[in-house]
Amino acid sequence: MECFKIGDKVIYPNQGLGLVVDVQEQAYNGEKFPVYHLRLLSSNTLVMVPFSSCQEIGIRKLIAEGSVKDIFDFLKNGEIEVSMNWKGRYKEHIGLMKSGTVLDMVAVLKSLHYLSLIKPLSFREKKMMEKARELVVSEIAQVSSMPAAQIEKKIASILSTCFKDVKVGLDV
């Protein structure tokens, strides 16, 4: 179990980048529990998370800067598995987004981008693709020296190159 300290930047699954602003003991049912106070940077929301729930929720430290190359390599790899069953695909993507790992979010982004080339995405899937892109870009920007706009362009370019042979608008 990871321990965070005040000032640590963390990833809160499906919410994004957070900052540990305080660690306090709080009483509940007569017992005291350590609680992290996280400030979600995208919305400036303060979230209190019991220490014991961090692992279950999936709160984690940011990726290492060396992992950024692995992310781009994964995006470049043309391998993709996409279920054409909307309900099953959506459920799978929700699970991947909740996991909080950056590679799971990249897999959702890559899958939905591919799917958007061959058929129109539903409103929910468009929103999920935007959220996955936002979360991946913000984490990479935080750990690398690249600005977010440059990362977005690089991701768009990689995906465009990766799926250049896909017939746009073709129903599968």
N, C-alpha and C positions, 0 to 999 in steps of 0.2 A: 504494500500500500504506500503510495507516494504521500509525503508530507510537504505541504506548501508553507511558505512564510510570507509575511507582509512584503509586498512589492513584486512577488512572482507573477508572471503572466501565464495564464492557463487557457486551455480550450474547454469550453462548456459545450458539449455536443448539441448540434443543431441551433446553437445560439451564437457561437463564435468566441472571439477573444475576450477574456476577462482579466481583471487585475485583482489580486488578493489585497484588499484594503485593510482588513482587520481579522484577527482570530480571537474569539472570545469563548468563555464558558457560559452556557445558558442552561437554565433549569427547566426541566420538563418532567412532570409527574414526580417531583421530589428528587430527581436525579440531575446531575450536571453533565453536560455534554459539550465537547469542543465544537465550535461552529465557525466555518469560514464565511467571511463577508466578501462577496465577489462583486466587483463593478463591471457589468457587461459594457464593453466600450462602444459597441454599435448603437446601443439605445440609452446608455448612461443609467441603466437599471441596476439597483442594488439587490443581490440575491444572497440569501443566507442558506448555506449548505452544511448540514451536519457532517463532521469528519467521517463518521461511519458510512455515509451515503455516497461519498465521492467516487469510490470504485464502481458501485452499482450504477451511478449516473453516467460514469465514463469521463469524468473530469480528468484532464491530463496536462502535462507540461507540453510546451510547443515542441515541434519537431526540431531536430538539429539542422543547422544550415547545410550540412553535407547531404541531407535527405532530399533537398530540393532537386538535385540532379535525378534522383530516383523517381521522383514524381513526374518530371518532364519525360523521362525514359518510358515510364508506364503509359503516359499519354501518347507517345510516339508509336508504341507497339499497336499494331493494327488489330490485335485480337480483341474480340468483343462478343459477349453472350447477351442477347436481348430476347426476353420472352415476348411473344406477340400477344399474350393474354394480359390485357390491361390491368385487371384486378391483381393478379399474381405479381406482375412486374412492379406495380405501385407499392404493394406490401413489402416486397423485397427491398425496394429503394428506401422506403421509410425505415426499415430495419438497419440498412447501411448508414443512413444519415444519423440515426440515433446512436450508432456505435461510437461515433465521434472520431474514428481514426481517419487520418487525412487520405490514406489510400482508398478507403471505402467511399469517401466523398468524391474523390477523383473518379472512381469507378462509376458512380451515379452520374456525374457530369459527362463523362465520356459516353456512357450508354444513352443518355437522353439526347446528347448532341447528335449521335449517330441516328437515333430514332427520328429526330427532327428533320433529318435530311431525306428520309424516305416517306414520312407521313406527318401531318400536322399533330403537334402535341396537344393534349388536353390542357385546360387552364391550370389544373393542379400540377401537371408535369412541367409546364413552363415555369411555374413558380418554384418548383423543386430544383429545376436546372439552374435558375437564377440564384437560388439560395446556396446550392453546392458551389457554384462559381464564386460567389461572394466569400464563402467560408474558406475556400482553397486560396483565393487571391490574398485575403487578409492575413492568413497564416504565413504564406510564403513571403509577403511583404514585411511582416514582422521579423522574420528570421534572416532575411537576405538584405542585400544592399539595393535591391531593385524597388522602384516605386510601383504602386499598385497598377497604375495605368500601363506601365511597361509589361508587367506580369500578365495582365488581361490580354494585351496584344500578342504576347508570346504564346499563351494558351490557345487563343483563337487561331493563330498561325499553325501551331502544331496539330490541332484538331482538323483544320482545313487540309493540311498535307496528308495526315493520317487517313482521312476518308475521301481523298480526291477522286477515287474511282467509283464512289457510291453514286448510283443513279438517283438524282434528286427527284422526289415526288413519286417514286416507284412504290407501289403497294406490295408488301411482302405477304 
